Amino acid sequence: MKDGFRKSILFGESHIKFEVDIYKNFGLTDEEIKPLLEFHENLKRCIERRERTLKWIYKQIEEEKKEGEGINENTTGN
């Protein structure tokens, strides 16, 4: 799951970079493609936040496995 998610995000990010390059090759300025550049920056921040969240979740799962507790048992309060 982690690898598939990461590959799809990297593909999306590289596709946006590719679009920016194409627009610049057609002579558009940074100001003209500003919405795309802003979207790219927002996407990068979202990716970084998602990766931190996933790392935290996987760390919690590993810690619970080491303690011998199931995730469902721990979250339901049993």
mmCIF file of the N, C-alpha and C atoms, coordinates in Angstrom:
data_MODEL
# 
_entry.id   MODEL 
# 
loop_
_atom_site.group_PDB 
_atom_site.id 
_atom_site.type_symbol 
_atom_site.label_atom_id 
_atom_site.label_alt_id 
_atom_site.label_comp_id 
_atom_site.label_asym_id 
_atom_site.label_entity_id 
_atom_site.label_seq_id 
_atom_site.pdbx_PDB_ins_code 
_atom_site.Cartn_x 
_atom_site.Cartn_y 
_atom_site.Cartn_z 
_atom_site.occupancy 
_atom_site.B_iso_or_equiv 
_atom_site.pdbx_formal_charge 
_atom_site.auth_seq_id 
_atom_site.auth_comp_id 
_atom_site.auth_asym_id 
_atom_site.auth_atom_id 
_atom_site.pdbx_PDB_model_num 
ATOM 1   N N  . MET A 1 1  ? 0.818   -1.194 0.000   1.00 0.00 ? 1  MET A N  1 
ATOM 2   C CA . MET A 1 1  ? 0.000   0.000  0.000   1.00 0.00 ? 1  MET A CA 1 
ATOM 3   C C  . MET A 1 1  ? 0.862   1.257  0.000   1.00 0.00 ? 1  MET A C  1 
ATOM 4   N N  . LYS A 1 2  ? 1.889   1.266  0.828   1.00 0.00 ? 2  LYS A N  1 
ATOM 5   C CA . LYS A 1 2  ? 2.744   2.444  0.890   1.00 0.00 ? 2  LYS A CA 1 
ATOM 6   C C  . LYS A 1 2  ? 3.394   2.721  -0.449  1.00 0.00 ? 2  LYS A C  1 
ATOM 7   N N  . ASP A 1 3  ? 3.937   1.685  -1.099  1.00 0.00 ? 3  ASP A N  1 
ATOM 8   C CA . ASP A 1 3  ? 4.641   1.882  -2.360  1.00 0.00 ? 3  ASP A CA 1 
ATOM 9   C C  . ASP A 1 3  ? 3.702   2.360  -3.456  1.00 0.00 ? 3  ASP A C  1 
ATOM 10  N N  . GLY A 1 4  ? 2.502   1.793  -3.525  1.00 0.00 ? 4  GLY A N  1 
ATOM 11  C CA . GLY A 1 4  ? 1.540   2.208  -4.538  1.00 0.00 ? 4  GLY A CA 1 
ATOM 12  C C  . GLY A 1 4  ? 1.140   3.663  -4.373  1.00 0.00 ? 4  GLY A C  1 
ATOM 13  N N  . PHE A 1 5  ? 0.894   4.069  -3.127  1.00 0.00 ? 5  PHE A N  1 
ATOM 14  C CA . PHE A 1 5  ? 0.534   5.452  -2.849  1.00 0.00 ? 5  PHE A CA 1 
ATOM 15  C C  . PHE A 1 5  ? 1.679   6.384  -3.238  1.00 0.00 ? 5  PHE A C  1 
ATOM 16  N N  . ARG A 1 6  ? 2.876   6.009  -2.835  1.00 0.00 ? 6  ARG A N  1 
ATOM 17  C CA . ARG A 1 6  ? 4.049   6.847  -3.118  1.00 0.00 ? 6  ARG A CA 1 
ATOM 18  C C  . ARG A 1 6  ? 4.267   6.996  -4.622  1.00 0.00 ? 6  ARG A C  1 
ATOM 19  N N  . LYS A 1 7  ? 4.126   5.893  -5.368  1.00 0.00 ? 7  LYS A N  1 
ATOM 20  C CA . LYS A 1 7  ? 4.321   5.956  -6.820  1.00 0.00 ? 7  LYS A CA 1 
ATOM 21  C C  . LYS A 1 7  ? 3.282   6.850  -7.477  1.00 0.00 ? 7  LYS A C  1 
ATOM 22  N N  . SER A 1 8  ? 2.038   6.770  -7.035  1.00 0.00 ? 8  SER A N  1 
ATOM 23  C CA . SER A 1 8  ? 1.001   7.597  -7.647  1.00 0.00 ? 8  SER A CA 1 
ATOM 24  C C  . SER A 1 8  ? 1.235   9.079  -7.346  1.00 0.00 ? 8  SER A C  1 
ATOM 25  N N  . ILE A 1 9  ? 1.688   9.385  -6.135  1.00 0.00 ? 9  ILE A N  1 
ATOM 26  C CA . ILE A 1 9  ? 1.977   10.772 -5.781  1.00 0.00 ? 9  ILE A CA 1 
ATOM 27  C C  . ILE A 1 9  ? 3.158   11.294 -6.603  1.00 0.00 ? 9  ILE A C  1 
ATOM 28  N N  . LEU A 1 10 ? 4.205   10.493 -6.709  1.00 0.00 ? 10 LEU A N  1 
ATOM 29  C CA . LEU A 1 10 ? 5.362   10.920 -7.486  1.00 0.00 ? 10 LEU A CA 1 
ATOM 30  C C  . LEU A 1 10 ? 4.994   11.131 -8.950  1.00 0.00 ? 10 LEU A C  1 
ATOM 31  N N  . PHE A 1 11 ? 4.137   10.261 -9.487  1.00 0.00 ? 11 PHE A N  1 
ATOM 32  C CA . PHE A 1 11 ? 3.693   10.433 -10.862 1.00 0.00 ? 11 PHE A CA 1 
ATOM 33  C C  . PHE A 1 11 ? 2.931   11.747 -11.010 1.00 0.00 ? 11 PHE A C  1 
ATOM 34  N N  . GLY A 1 12 ? 2.026   12.034 -10.079 1.00 0.00 ? 12 GLY A N  1 
ATOM 35  C CA . GLY A 1 12 ? 1.256   13.276 -10.133 1.00 0.00 ? 12 GLY A CA 1 
ATOM 36  C C  . GLY A 1 12 ? 2.147   14.491 -10.051 1.00 0.00 ? 12 GLY A C  1 
ATOM 37  N N  . GLU A 1 13 ? 3.127   14.444 -9.169  1.00 0.00 ? 13 GLU A N  1 
ATOM 38  C CA . GLU A 1 13 ? 4.036   15.577 -9.015  1.00 0.00 ? 13 GLU A CA 1 
ATOM 39  C C  . GLU A 1 13 ? 4.879   15.764 -10.268 1.00 0.00 ? 13 GLU A C  1 
ATOM 40  N N  . SER A 1 14 ? 5.392   14.686 -10.834 1.00 0.00 ? 14 SER A N  1 
ATOM 41  C CA . SER A 1 14 ? 6.219   14.813 -12.034 1.00 0.00 ? 14 SER A CA 1 
ATOM 42  C C  . SER A 1 14 ? 5.377   15.277 -13.220 1.00 0.00 ? 14 SER A C  1 
ATOM 43  N N  . HIS A 1 15 ? 4.103   14.886 -13.248 1.00 0.00 ? 15 HIS A N  1 
ATOM 44  C CA . HIS A 1 15 ? 3.226   15.322 -14.335 1.00 0.00 ? 15 HIS A CA 1 
ATOM 45  C C  . HIS A 1 15 ? 3.019   16.835 -14.274 1.00 0.00 ? 15 HIS A C  1 
ATOM 46  N N  . ILE A 1 16 ? 2.835   17.375 -13.078 1.00 0.00 ? 16 ILE A N  1 
ATOM 47  C CA . ILE A 1 16 ? 2.657   18.822 -12.932 1.00 0.00 ? 16 ILE A CA 1 
ATOM 48  C C  . ILE A 1 16 ? 3.928   19.548 -13.362 1.00 0.00 ? 16 ILE A C  1 
ATOM 49  N N  . LYS A 1 17 ? 5.093   19.035 -12.971 1.00 0.00 ? 17 LYS A N  1 
ATOM 50  C CA . LYS A 1 17 ? 6.352   19.648 -13.395 1.00 0.00 ? 17 LYS A CA 1 
ATOM 51  C C  . LYS A 1 17 ? 6.459   19.628 -14.915 1.00 0.00 ? 17 LYS A C  1 
ATOM 52  N N  . PHE A 1 18 ? 6.032   18.534 -15.523 1.00 0.00 ? 18 PHE A N  1 
ATOM 53  C CA . PHE A 1 18 ? 6.057   18.397 -16.976 1.00 0.00 ? 18 PHE A CA 1 
ATOM 54  C C  . PHE A 1 18 ? 5.153   19.453 -17.617 1.00 0.00 ? 18 PHE A C  1 
ATOM 55  N N  . GLU A 1 19 ? 3.950   19.639 -17.055 1.00 0.00 ? 19 GLU A N  1 
ATOM 56  C CA . GLU A 1 19 ? 3.036   20.657 -17.572 1.00 0.00 ? 19 GLU A CA 1 
ATOM 57  C C  . GLU A 1 19 ? 3.655   22.043 -17.478 1.00 0.00 ? 19 GLU A C  1 
ATOM 58  N N  . VAL A 1 20 ? 4.276   22.347 -16.354 1.00 0.00 ? 20 VAL A N  1 
ATOM 59  C CA . VAL A 1 20 ? 4.911   23.659 -16.184 1.00 0.00 ? 20 VAL A CA 1 
ATOM 60  C C  . VAL A 1 20 ? 5.973   23.861 -17.262 1.00 0.00 ? 20 VAL A C  1 
ATOM 61  N N  . ASP A 1 21 ? 6.786   22.843 -17.510 1.00 0.00 ? 21 ASP A N  1 
ATOM 62  C CA . ASP A 1 21 ? 7.815   22.949 -18.537 1.00 0.00 ? 21 ASP A CA 1 
ATOM 63  C C  . ASP A 1 21 ? 7.213   23.195 -19.917 1.00 0.00 ? 21 ASP A C  1 
ATOM 64  N N  . ILE A 1 22 ? 6.118   22.500 -20.210 1.00 0.00 ? 22 ILE A N  1 
ATOM 65  C CA . ILE A 1 22 ? 5.462   22.687 -21.513 1.00 0.00 ? 22 ILE A CA 1 
ATOM 66  C C  . ILE A 1 22 ? 4.966   24.123 -21.648 1.00 0.00 ? 22 ILE A C  1 
ATOM 67  N N  . TYR A 1 23 ? 4.275   24.615 -20.617 1.00 0.00 ? 23 TYR A N  1 
ATOM 68  C CA . TYR A 1 23 ? 3.762   25.984 -20.687 1.00 0.00 ? 23 TYR A CA 1 
ATOM 69  C C  . TYR A 1 23 ? 4.886   26.994 -20.838 1.00 0.00 ? 23 TYR A C  1 
ATOM 70  N N  . LYS A 1 24 ? 5.978   26.782 -20.154 1.00 0.00 ? 24 LYS A N  1 
ATOM 71  C CA . LYS A 1 24 ? 7.111   27.698 -20.275 1.00 0.00 ? 24 LYS A CA 1 
ATOM 72  C C  . LYS A 1 24 ? 7.722   27.626 -21.678 1.00 0.00 ? 24 LYS A C  1 
ATOM 73  N N  . ASN A 1 25 ? 7.750   26.426 -22.261 1.00 0.00 ? 25 ASN A N  1 
ATOM 74  C CA . ASN A 1 25 ? 8.267   26.288 -23.625 1.00 0.00 ? 25 ASN A CA 1 
ATOM 75  C C  . ASN A 1 25 ? 7.400   27.042 -24.634 1.00 0.00 ? 25 ASN A C  1 
ATOM 76  N N  . PHE A 1 26 ? 6.118   27.207 -24.325 1.00 0.00 ? 26 PHE A N  1 
ATOM 77  C CA . PHE A 1 26 ? 5.234   27.967 -25.199 1.00 0.00 ? 26 PHE A CA 1 
ATOM 78  C C  . PHE A 1 26 ? 5.329   29.468 -24.924 1.00 0.00 ? 26 PHE A C  1 
ATOM 79  N N  . GLY A 1 27 ? 6.201   29.844 -24.010 1.00 0.00 ? 27 GLY A N  1 
ATOM 80  C CA . GLY A 1 27 ? 6.450   31.251 -23.757 1.00 0.00 ? 27 GLY A CA 1 
ATOM 81  C C  . GLY A 1 27 ? 5.598   31.878 -22.672 1.00 0.00 ? 27 GLY A C  1 
ATOM 82  N N  . LEU A 1 28 ? 4.868   31.087 -21.930 1.00 0.00 ? 28 LEU A N  1 
ATOM 83  C CA . LEU A 1 28 ? 4.076   31.640 -20.836 1.00 0.00 ? 28 LEU A CA 1 
ATOM 84  C C  . LEU A 1 28 ? 4.991   31.984 -19.667 1.00 0.00 ? 28 LEU A C  1 
ATOM 85  N N  . THR A 1 29 ? 4.651   33.034 -18.983 1.00 0.00 ? 29 THR A N  1 
ATOM 86  C CA . THR A 1 29 ? 5.462   33.469 -17.842 1.00 0.00 ? 29 THR A CA 1 
ATOM 87  C C  . THR A 1 29 ? 4.993   32.792 -16.569 1.00 0.00 ? 29 THR A C  1 
ATOM 88  N N  . ASP A 1 30 ? 5.801   32.919 -15.523 1.00 0.00 ? 30 ASP A N  1 
ATOM 89  C CA . ASP A 1 30 ? 5.419   32.365 -14.220 1.00 0.00 ? 30 ASP A CA 1 
ATOM 90  C C  . ASP A 1 30 ? 4.100   32.971 -13.745 1.00 0.00 ? 30 ASP A C  1 
ATOM 91  N N  . GLU A 1 31 ? 3.894   34.253 -14.029 1.00 0.00 ? 31 GLU A N  1 
ATOM 92  C CA . GLU A 1 31 ? 2.647   34.905 -13.612 1.00 0.00 ? 31 GLU A CA 1 
ATOM 93  C C  . GLU A 1 31 ? 1.443   34.283 -14.310 1.00 0.00 ? 31 GLU A C  1 
ATOM 94  N N  . GLU A 1 32 ? 1.600   33.926 -15.563 1.00 0.00 ? 32 GLU A N  1 
ATOM 95  C CA . GLU A 1 32 ? 0.493   33.337 -16.318 1.00 0.00 ? 32 GLU A CA 1 
ATOM 96  C C  . GLU A 1 32 ? 0.173   31.906 -15.855 1.00 0.00 ? 32 GLU A C  1 
ATOM 97  N N  . ILE A 1 33 ? 1.172   31.221 -15.374 1.00 0.00 ? 33 ILE A N  1 
ATOM 98  C CA . ILE A 1 33 ? 0.923   29.845 -14.907 1.00 0.00 ? 33 ILE A CA 1 
ATOM 99  C C  . ILE A 1 33 ? 0.949   29.765 -13.380 1.00 0.00 ? 33 ILE A C  1 
ATOM 100 N N  . LYS A 1 34 ? 0.770   30.921 -12.752 1.00 0.00 ? 34 LYS A N  1 
ATOM 101 C CA . LYS A 1 34 ? 0.791   30.987 -11.290 1.00 0.00 ? 34 LYS A CA 1 
ATOM 102 C C  . LYS A 1 34 ? -0.181  30.010 -10.627 1.00 0.00 ? 34 LYS A C  1 
ATOM 103 N N  . PRO A 1 35 ? -1.425  29.864 -11.115 1.00 0.00 ? 35 PRO A N  1 
ATOM 104 C CA . PRO A 1 35 ? -2.333  28.897 -10.471 1.00 0.00 ? 35 PRO A CA 1 
ATOM 105 C C  . PRO A 1 35 ? -1.776  27.470 -10.490 1.00 0.00 ? 35 PRO A C  1 
ATOM 106 N N  . LEU A 1 36 ? -1.142  27.073 -11.561 1.00 0.00 ? 36 LEU A N  1 
ATOM 107 C CA . LEU A 1 36 ? -0.555  25.740 -11.632 1.00 0.00 ? 36 LEU A CA 1 
ATOM 108 C C  . LEU A 1 36 ? 0.620   25.608 -10.666 1.00 0.00 ? 36 LEU A C  1 
ATOM 109 N N  . LEU A 1 37 ? 1.431   26.646 -10.588 1.00 0.00 ? 37 LEU A N  1 
ATOM 110 C CA . LEU A 1 37 ? 2.564   26.624 -9.658  1.00 0.00 ? 37 LEU A CA 1 
ATOM 111 C C  . LEU A 1 37 ? 2.081   26.563 -8.205  1.00 0.00 ? 37 LEU A C  1 
ATOM 112 N N  . GLU A 1 38 ? 1.024   27.304 -7.902  1.00 0.00 ? 38 GLU A N  1 
ATOM 113 C CA . GLU A 1 38 ? 0.473   27.273 -6.546  1.00 0.00 ? 38 GLU A CA 1 
ATOM 114 C C  . GLU A 1 38 ? -0.098  25.894 -6.233  1.00 0.00 ? 38 GLU A C  1 
ATOM 115 N N  . PHE A 1 39 ? -0.776  25.310 -7.211  1.00 0.00 ? 39 PHE A N  1 
ATOM 116 C CA . PHE A 1 39 ? -1.312  23.969 -7.028  1.00 0.00 ? 39 PHE A CA 1 
ATOM 117 C C  . PHE A 1 39 ? -0.178  22.985 -6.757  1.00 0.00 ? 39 PHE A C  1 
ATOM 118 N N  . HIS A 1 40 ? 0.919   23.129 -7.484  1.00 0.00 ? 40 HIS A N  1 
ATOM 119 C CA . HIS A 1 40 ? 2.073   22.248 -7.304  1.00 0.00 ? 40 HIS A CA 1 
ATOM 120 C C  . HIS A 1 40 ? 2.636   22.375 -5.894  1.00 0.00 ? 40 HIS A C  1 
ATOM 121 N N  . GLU A 1 41 ? 2.760   23.592 -5.389  1.00 0.00 ? 41 GLU A N  1 
ATOM 122 C CA . GLU A 1 41 ? 3.262   23.799 -4.033  1.00 0.00 ? 41 GLU A CA 1 
ATOM 123 C C  . GLU A 1 41 ? 2.302   23.214 -2.993  1.00 0.00 ? 41 GLU A C  1 
ATOM 124 N N  . ASN A 1 42 ? 1.013   23.416 -3.205  1.00 0.00 ? 42 ASN A N  1 
ATOM 125 C CA . ASN A 1 42 ? 0.023   22.842 -2.284  1.00 0.00 ? 42 ASN A CA 1 
ATOM 126 C C  . ASN A 1 42 ? 0.074   21.325 -2.301  1.00 0.00 ? 42 ASN A C  1 
ATOM 127 N N  . LEU A 1 43 ? 0.243   20.757 -3.467  1.00 0.00 ? 43 LEU A N  1 
ATOM 128 C CA . LEU A 1 43 ? 0.340   19.302 -3.588  1.00 0.00 ? 43 LEU A CA 1 
ATOM 129 C C  . LEU A 1 43 ? 1.566   18.783 -2.836  1.00 0.00 ? 43 LEU A C  1 
ATOM 130 N N  . LYS A 1 44 ? 2.691   19.464 -2.970  1.00 0.00 ? 44 LYS A N  1 
ATOM 131 C CA . LYS A 1 44 ? 3.902   19.031 -2.252  1.00 0.00 ? 44 LYS A CA 1 
ATOM 132 C C  . LYS A 1 44 ? 3.687   19.061 -0.745  1.00 0.00 ? 44 LYS A C  1 
ATOM 133 N N  . ARG A 1 45 ? 3.038   20.117 -0.246  1.00 0.00 ? 45 ARG A N  1 
ATOM 134 C CA . ARG A 1 45 ? 2.768   20.196 1.199   1.00 0.00 ? 45 ARG A CA 1 
ATOM 135 C C  . ARG A 1 45 ? 1.819   19.085 1.629   1.00 0.00 ? 45 ARG A C  1 
ATOM 136 N N  . CYS A 1 46 ? 0.820   18.820 0.812   1.00 0.00 ? 46 CYS A N  1 
ATOM 137 C CA . CYS A 1 46 ? -0.125  17.746 1.114   1.00 0.00 ? 46 CYS A CA 1 
ATOM 138 C C  . CYS A 1 46 ? 0.582   16.395 1.153   1.00 0.00 ? 46 CYS A C  1 
ATOM 139 N N  . ILE A 1 47 ? 1.477   16.165 0.203   1.00 0.00 ? 47 ILE A N  1 
ATOM 140 C CA . ILE A 1 47 ? 2.238   14.918 0.141   1.00 0.00 ? 47 ILE A CA 1 
ATOM 141 C C  . ILE A 1 47 ? 3.079   14.757 1.398   1.00 0.00 ? 47 ILE A C  1 
ATOM 142 N N  . GLU A 1 48 ? 3.771   15.813 1.781   1.00 0.00 ? 48 GLU A N  1 
ATOM 143 C CA . GLU A 1 48 ? 4.621   15.741 2.965   1.00 0.00 ? 48 GLU A CA 1 
ATOM 144 C C  . GLU A 1 48 ? 3.793   15.454 4.218   1.00 0.00 ? 48 GLU A C  1 
ATOM 145 N N  . ARG A 1 49 ? 2.640   16.110 4.331   1.00 0.00 ? 49 ARG A N  1 
ATOM 146 C CA . ARG A 1 49 ? 1.769   15.897 5.488   1.00 0.00 ? 49 ARG A CA 1 
ATOM 147 C C  . ARG A 1 49 ? 1.249   14.461 5.499   1.00 0.00 ? 49 ARG A C  1 
ATOM 148 N N  . ARG A 1 50 ? 0.840   13.960 4.334   1.00 0.00 ? 50 ARG A N  1 
ATOM 149 C CA . ARG A 1 50 ? 0.320   12.590 4.236   1.00 0.00 ? 50 ARG A CA 1 
ATOM 150 C C  . ARG A 1 50 ? 1.409   11.582 4.598   1.00 0.00 ? 50 ARG A C  1 
ATOM 151 N N  . GLU A 1 51 ? 2.637   11.816 4.125   1.00 0.00 ? 51 GLU A N  1 
ATOM 152 C CA . GLU A 1 51 ? 3.732   10.894 4.442   1.00 0.00 ? 51 GLU A CA 1 
ATOM 153 C C  . GLU A 1 51 ? 4.008   10.872 5.937   1.00 0.00 ? 51 GLU A C  1 
ATOM 154 N N  . ARG A 1 52 ? 3.992   12.034 6.582   1.00 0.00 ? 52 ARG A N  1 
ATOM 155 C CA . ARG A 1 52 ? 4.208   12.070 8.035   1.00 0.00 ? 52 ARG A CA 1 
ATOM 156 C C  . ARG A 1 52 ? 3.104   11.315 8.756   1.00 0.00 ? 52 ARG A C  1 
ATOM 157 N N  . THR A 1 53 ? 1.870   11.496 8.312   1.00 0.00 ? 53 THR A N  1 
ATOM 158 C CA . THR A 1 53 ? 0.736   10.798 8.929   1.00 0.00 ? 53 THR A CA 1 
ATOM 159 C C  . THR A 1 53 ? 0.868   9.296  8.750   1.00 0.00 ? 53 THR A C  1 
ATOM 160 N N  . LEU A 1 54 ? 1.191   8.859  7.540   1.00 0.00 ? 54 LEU A N  1 
ATOM 161 C CA . LEU A 1 54 ? 1.338   7.421  7.289   1.00 0.00 ? 54 LEU A CA 1 
ATOM 162 C C  . LEU A 1 54 ? 2.472   6.823  8.111   1.00 0.00 ? 54 LEU A C  1 
ATOM 163 N N  . LYS A 1 55 ? 3.591   7.540  8.210   1.00 0.00 ? 55 LYS A N  1 
ATOM 164 C CA . LYS A 1 55 ? 4.705   7.050  9.024   1.00 0.00 ? 55 LYS A CA 1 
ATOM 165 C C  . LYS A 1 55 ? 4.271   6.897  10.476  1.00 0.00 ? 55 LYS A C  1 
ATOM 166 N N  . TRP A 1 56 ? 3.517   7.876  10.979  1.00 0.00 ? 56 TRP A N  1 
ATOM 167 C CA . TRP A 1 56 ? 3.055   7.810  12.356  1.00 0.00 ? 56 TRP A CA 1 
ATOM 168 C C  . TRP A 1 56 ? 2.122   6.613  12.540  1.00 0.00 ? 56 TRP A C  1 
ATOM 169 N N  . ILE A 1 57 ? 1.196   6.406  11.592  1.00 0.00 ? 57 ILE A N  1 
ATOM 170 C CA . ILE A 1 57 ? 0.256   5.277  11.686  1.00 0.00 ? 57 ILE A CA 1 
ATOM 171 C C  . ILE A 1 57 ? 1.005   3.954  11.677  1.00 0.00 ? 57 ILE A C  1 
ATOM 172 N N  . TYR A 1 58 ? 1.942   3.795  10.748  1.00 0.00 ? 58 TYR A N  1 
ATOM 173 C CA . TYR A 1 58 ? 2.699   2.541  10.686  1.00 0.00 ? 58 TYR A CA 1 
ATOM 174 C C  . TYR A 1 58 ? 3.537   2.323  11.939  1.00 0.00 ? 58 TYR A C  1 
ATOM 175 N N  . LYS A 1 59 ? 4.050   3.403  12.500  1.00 0.00 ? 59 LYS A N  1 
ATOM 176 C CA . LYS A 1 59 ? 4.810   3.296  13.740  1.00 0.00 ? 59 LYS A CA 1 
ATOM 177 C C  . LYS A 1 59 ? 3.907   2.823  14.878  1.00 0.00 ? 59 LYS A C  1 
ATOM 178 N N  . GLN A 1 60 ? 2.691   3.380  14.954  1.00 0.00 ? 60 GLN A N  1 
ATOM 179 C CA . GLN A 1 60 ? 1.738   2.966  15.985  1.00 0.00 ? 60 GLN A CA 1 
ATOM 180 C C  . GLN A 1 60 ? 1.376   1.490  15.831  1.00 0.00 ? 60 GLN A C  1 
ATOM 181 N N  . ILE A 1 61 ? 1.165   1.050  14.610  1.00 0.00 ? 61 ILE A N  1 
ATOM 182 C CA . ILE A 1 61 ? 0.831   -0.355 14.358  1.00 0.00 ? 61 ILE A CA 1 
ATOM 183 C C  . ILE A 1 61 ? 1.968   -1.258 14.815  1.00 0.00 ? 61 ILE A C  1 
ATOM 184 N N  . GLU A 1 62 ? 3.193   -0.895 14.468  1.00 0.00 ? 62 GLU A N  1 
ATOM 185 C CA . GLU A 1 62 ? 4.347   -1.704 14.869  1.00 0.00 ? 62 GLU A CA 1 
ATOM 186 C C  . GLU A 1 62 ? 4.495   -1.747 16.376  1.00 0.00 ? 62 GLU A C  1 
ATOM 187 N N  . GLU A 1 63 ? 4.283   -0.623 17.050  1.00 0.00 ? 63 GLU A N  1 
ATOM 188 C CA . GLU A 1 63 ? 4.383   -0.592 18.507  1.00 0.00 ? 63 GLU A CA 1 
ATOM 189 C C  . GLU A 1 63 ? 3.319   -1.485 19.145  1.00 0.00 ? 63 GLU A C  1 
ATOM 190 N N  . GLU A 1 64 ? 2.118   -1.453 18.595  1.00 0.00 ? 64 GLU A N  1 
ATOM 191 C CA . GLU A 1 64 ? 1.055   -2.288 19.141  1.00 0.00 ? 64 GLU A CA 1 
ATOM 192 C C  . GLU A 1 64 ? 1.324   -3.763 18.887  1.00 0.00 ? 64 GLU A C  1 
ATOM 193 N N  . LYS A 1 65 ? 1.912   -4.089 17.762  1.00 0.00 ? 65 LYS A N  1 
ATOM 194 C CA . LYS A 1 65 ? 2.271   -5.480 17.483  1.00 0.00 ? 65 LYS A CA 1 
ATOM 195 C C  . LYS A 1 65 ? 3.315   -5.959 18.494  1.00 0.00 ? 65 LYS A C  1 
ATOM 196 N N  . LYS A 1 66 ? 4.280   -5.078 18.797  1.00 0.00 ? 66 LYS A N  1 
ATOM 197 C CA . LYS A 1 66 ? 5.321   -5.444 19.753  1.00 0.00 ? 66 LYS A CA 1 
ATOM 198 C C  . LYS A 1 66 ? 4.744   -5.653 21.140  1.00 0.00 ? 66 LYS A C  1 
ATOM 199 N N  . GLU A 1 67 ? 3.738   -4.877 21.494  1.00 0.00 ? 67 GLU A N  1 
ATOM 200 C CA . GLU A 1 67 ? 3.104   -5.002 22.805  1.00 0.00 ? 67 GLU A CA 1 
ATOM 201 C C  . GLU A 1 67 ? 2.155   -6.188 22.861  1.00 0.00 ? 67 GLU A C  1 
ATOM 202 N N  . GLY A 1 68 ? 1.849   -6.761 21.694  1.00 0.00 ? 68 GLY A N  1 
ATOM 203 C CA . GLY A 1 68 ? 0.955   -7.919 21.659  1.00 0.00 ? 68 GLY A CA 1 
ATOM 204 C C  . GLY A 1 68 ? -0.513  -7.566 21.713  1.00 0.00 ? 68 GLY A C  1 
ATOM 205 N N  . GLU A 1 69 ? -0.836  -6.306 21.504  1.00 0.00 ? 69 GLU A N  1 
ATOM 206 C CA . GLU A 1 69 ? -2.227  -5.880 21.511  1.00 0.00 ? 69 GLU A CA 1 
ATOM 207 C C  . GLU A 1 69 ? -2.701  -5.685 20.076  1.00 0.00 ? 69 GLU A C  1 
ATOM 208 N N  . GLY A 1 70 ? -3.960  -6.009 19.834  1.00 0.00 ? 70 GLY A N  1 
ATOM 209 C CA . GLY A 1 70 ? -4.551  -5.757 18.525  1.00 0.00 ? 70 GLY A CA 1 
ATOM 210 C C  . GLY A 1 70 ? -5.010  -4.320 18.428  1.00 0.00 ? 70 GLY A C  1 
ATOM 211 N N  . ILE A 1 71 ? -5.035  -3.772 17.261  1.00 0.00 ? 71 ILE A N  1 
ATOM 212 C CA . ILE A 1 71 ? -5.466  -2.387 17.087  1.00 0.00 ? 71 ILE A CA 1 
ATOM 213 C C  . ILE A 1 71 ? -6.915  -2.219 17.527  1.00 0.00 ? 71 ILE A C  1 
ATOM 214 N N  . ASN A 1 72 ? -7.810  -3.128 17.128  1.00 0.00 ? 72 ASN A N  1 
ATOM 215 C CA . ASN A 1 72 ? -9.221  -3.011 17.478  1.00 0.00 ? 72 ASN A CA 1 
ATOM 216 C C  . ASN A 1 72 ? -9.424  -3.082 18.987  1.00 0.00 ? 72 ASN A C  1 
ATOM 217 N N  . GLU A 1 73 ? -8.699  -3.951 19.658  1.00 0.00 ? 73 GLU A N  1 
ATOM 218 C CA . GLU A 1 73 ? -8.837  -4.063 21.107  1.00 0.00 ? 73 GLU A CA 1 
ATOM 219 C C  . GLU A 1 73 ? -8.393  -2.779 21.785  1.00 0.00 ? 73 GLU A C  1 
ATOM 220 N N  . ASN A 1 74 ? -7.324  -2.189 21.280  1.00 0.00 ? 74 ASN A N  1 
ATOM 221 C CA . ASN A 1 74 ? -6.772  -0.992 21.893  1.00 0.00 ? 74 ASN A CA 1 
ATOM 222 C C  . ASN A 1 74 ? -7.685  0.213  21.673  1.00 0.00 ? 74 ASN A C  1 
ATOM 223 N N  . THR A 1 75 ? -8.269  0.339  20.495  1.00 0.00 ? 75 THR A N  1 
ATOM 224 C CA . THR A 1 75 ? -9.070  1.514  20.196  1.00 0.00 ? 75 THR A CA 1 
ATOM 225 C C  . THR A 1 75 ? -10.479 1.437  20.783  1.00 0.00 ? 75 THR A C  1 
ATOM 226 N N  . THR A 1 76 ? -10.967 0.234  21.073  1.00 0.00 ? 76 THR A N  1 
ATOM 227 C CA . THR A 1 76 ? -12.321 0.115  21.642  1.00 0.00 ? 76 THR A CA 1 
ATOM 228 C C  . THR A 1 76 ? -12.319 0.205  23.159  1.00 0.00 ? 76 THR A C  1 
ATOM 229 N N  . GLY A 1 77 ? -11.172 0.187  23.746  1.00 0.00 ? 77 GLY A N  1 
ATOM 230 C CA . GLY A 1 77 ? -11.080 0.304  25.192  1.00 0.00 ? 77 GLY A CA 1 
ATOM 231 C C  . GLY A 1 77 ? -11.264 -0.994 25.933  1.00 0.00 ? 77 GLY A C  1 
ATOM 232 N N  . ASN A 1 78 ? -11.243 -2.101 25.242  1.00 0.00 ? 78 ASN A N  1 
ATOM 233 C CA . ASN A 1 78 ? -11.397 -3.424 25.892  1.00 0.00 ? 78 ASN A CA 1 
ATOM 234 C C  . ASN A 1 78 ? -10.113 -3.883 26.522  1.00 0.00 ? 78 ASN A C  1 
# 
